[in-house]
Amino acid sequence: MNLWTTPHKIVVTCLKRLSPFLEEELRALAFPVTRTFSNGVETTGTLTDCIRLNLELRCASQVLYSLKAFKAEHPGQVYDQLKGISWESVIEPSTYLTVTGSVTHPTVNNSMFINMKVKDAVVDRLRAKTGQRPDSGPDLKGAVVNLYWKEDIPEVFLDTSGETLAKHGYRLHPGRAPMMEALASATLMAAQWKGDMPFVNPMCGSGTLAIEAALMATGRAPGLYRDQYAFRHIKGYREEDYRAVREKLSQRVLPKLPHRIIASDISEGSIKQARFNARQAGVEEFIEFEVCDFAETSLPQPPAIIFFNPEYGERLGELQELEKTYERVGDFMKQKCAGYTGYVFTGNLDLAKKVGLKPQRRIEFFSAKLDCRLLKYELYSGSKRVNDQAVVS
Ligand SMILES: C[S@@+](CC[C@H](N)C(=O)[O-])C[C@H]1O[C@@H](n2cnc3c(N)ncnc32)[C@H](O)[C@@H]1O
């Protein structure tokens, strides 16, 4: 059976709460969505389809191609089942092998132990059939086999991604409290960013939001910034298929942007980093960078989007200072941004109340295990400040 041409179940994983946006992306690429859960979406396709998914999805973490689900009550049965798979038709014995997994089972209290069992099954099979055994280890630089085991049906996948797709590869200077690129993309999808109006990003830090906004608006796929994928180490891989997908993606890139993208930060160092990252991503020319207090940021004529990701604060002194900052953000949007749609992304829901405007929508996210909200404000000329109480849930 040729996995490159045989459709199977594919599970695309993502950071928690990104699955509605990942689902939207899969549908836009004309993949069927068979199931959606909090950190992933299930679809169907061949290994060849996995090339496109890896290169095109902005909100994904891993693209997992299912090989087999089976019943097992203990690790010994998992070993036996896995040794029965014809790994010799999937992995060259000269390929470096990594095993990863997500296992919650009463018979397993150590993930290293079960990963070792999986590795042993693959290696023992390859040695028996070919007389050679692959090198193995934790570096995601070759073929990757993934075991998912909850309750009594383990499932084994080929992880076609390797390193996570949630990092988009251009950000060499992450700066202070940066947003993960996949999360930034998802928040922009939540803000219905289509590139059809100006985008203003005060407090831009390392520039992730402005850069992702430029990438989306010019049709640059995240796969254009990375060359290392686990699918390239699976038997039957054809370099020409991969190059053809990359070529198609390059041809889709728009040379110009009809609207301004403005990114500002009070820190000169942050703007240096943001500019460097934008250059790495090939979108420096589309972003106007400014070093200034957020309230001095240039504002194009509305309609436009203004998107803030202020600090969340940890220490008390910091929090008191940040309360004032969030209040000022609210005042600024109310007084200066009439006709705009405003967004505030924050992991501190108490501070969010200090913005003092009534959000029209509150969209739930997670960032590094922190419960976060993206708050949407329609900024009419007469936007009212509201009482600090009960504005944010
Ligand atoms: C949480 S970080 C933004 C991170 C950004 N989204 C990223 O992915 O890198 C907040 C940024 O706000 C900036 N900042 C803080 N107070 C500011 C102010 N009054 N005016 C402008 N920028 C400010 C900080 O320098 C910091 O870079």
The ligand as an ORCA input file, in Angstrom:
! r2SCAN-3c Opt
* xyz 0 1
  C       3.350     41.894     25.566
  S       4.477     42.856     24.671
  C       3.906     42.667     23.016
  C       4.376     41.378     22.441
  C       4.096     41.237     20.965
  N       2.711     40.946     20.683
  C       4.994     40.162     20.360
  O       4.493     39.160     19.859
  O       6.228     40.313     20.452
  C       3.998     44.495     25.057
  C       4.857     45.584     24.429
  O       4.294     46.836     24.814
  C       5.358     47.785     24.870
  N       4.867     48.950     25.675
  C       4.680     49.021     27.009
  N       4.196     50.230     27.350
  C       4.072     50.952     26.202
  C       3.602     52.260     25.887
  N       3.174     53.088     26.845
  N       3.593     52.640     24.597
  C       4.039     51.807     23.617
  N       4.491     50.552     23.850
  C       4.508     50.129     25.125
  C       6.506     47.037     25.470
  O       7.733     47.640     25.116
  C       6.305     45.629     24.865
  O       7.122     45.476     23.724
*
